[in-house]
Amino acid sequence: MLLALDDARATAVLAGRAADAEIFGVVDLTSKIETRIGAISLGRAIQFVANASVLGYDVRGAIVLYSEPGTPSLRIWDCEHLWAQYGGALLEP
């Protein structure tokens, strides 16, 4: 089930889509090892988490950190919702 993000948060994510982000809690299904993904734009991080299962990763426990400390992190359902709603707009510069 996709949970709706409030408009203010979705707007903030879209505005910060080029900001640096890190993804924690990603497991490579081939090696069964947790992989940390850093130095990636927020838009690409959302795209990765939303599509990770077809890439061979388990992201059920993934968390996307971005922006200033204290900014709410994104979980898998947030990324799936944002990607479904905004798709390619998250990848625009």
C-alpha positions in Angstrom: 0.0 0.0 0.0 1.3 3.4 -0.9 1.0 6.1 1.8 0.3 9.6 0.6 3.0 12.2 1.4 1.7 15.7 2.3 2.0 18.3 -0.5 4.6 20.3 1.4 6.9 17.4 1.8 6.5 16.3 -1.8 7.2 19.9 -2.9 10.3 20.0 -0.8 11.6 16.7 -2.2 11.0 17.9 -5.8 12.8 21.2 -5.0 15.7 19.3 -3.5 15.9 16.5 -6.1 19.5 17.4 -7.0 20.7 17.4 -3.4 23.1 14.7 -2.2 21.5 11.7 -0.7 22.7 8.4 0.9 20.8 5.1 1.0 21.2 2.7 3.9 19.7 -0.7 4.4 20.1 -2.0 0.9 20.9 -5.7 0.6 22.5 -7.1 -2.6 20.6 -10.3 -3.2 23.4 -12.0 -5.0 26.1 -11.5 -2.3 23.6 -11.2 0.6 25.7 -8.2 1.8 24.3 -4.9 3.0 25.4 -2.1 0.6 25.5 1.6 1.5 24.9 3.9 -1.5 26.1 7.4 -1.1 27.0 10.4 -3.3 23.8 10.1 -5.4 21.2 12.8 -6.1 17.9 12.6 -4.1 16.0 12.0 -7.4 18.2 9.1 -8.4 18.0 7.7 -4.8 14.2 7.7 -5.0 14.4 6.1 -8.5 16.8 3.4 -7.2 14.8 2.5 -4.1 11.5 2.4 -6.1 13.0 0.1 -8.7 15.6 -1.9 -6.7 13.8 -5.2 -6.7 14.2 -5.6 -10.5 17.9 -4.6 -10.1 18.5 -7.5 -7.6 18.4 -5.6 -4.3 16.2 -5.9 -1.2 15.3 -2.5 0.0 12.6 -3.4 2.6 14.7 -1.8 5.3 16.1 1.0 3.2 16.2 4.6 4.4 17.1 7.6 2.2 18.9 10.4 4.1 19.2 13.8 2.5 19.3 17.5 3.3 20.0 18.9 6.7 20.1 16.8 9.9 16.5 16.5 11.2 14.9 16.3 7.8 12.6 13.3 7.7 14.1 10.4 5.9 12.3 8.5 3.1 11.4 4.9 3.3 10.5 2.5 0.5 6.8 3.4 0.4 7.7 7.1 0.2 10.1 6.4 -2.7 7.5 4.2 -4.5 4.8 6.9 -4.1 7.1 9.7 -5.2 8.4 7.8 -8.2 4.9 6.7 -9.3 3.6 10.3 -9.0 6.5 12.3 -10.3 8.8 9.9 -12.2 11.1 11.6 -14.6 10.6 15.0 -13.0 12.7 13.8 -10.1 15.6 13.3 -12.4 15.5 16.7 -14.1 18.3 19.1 -13.0 
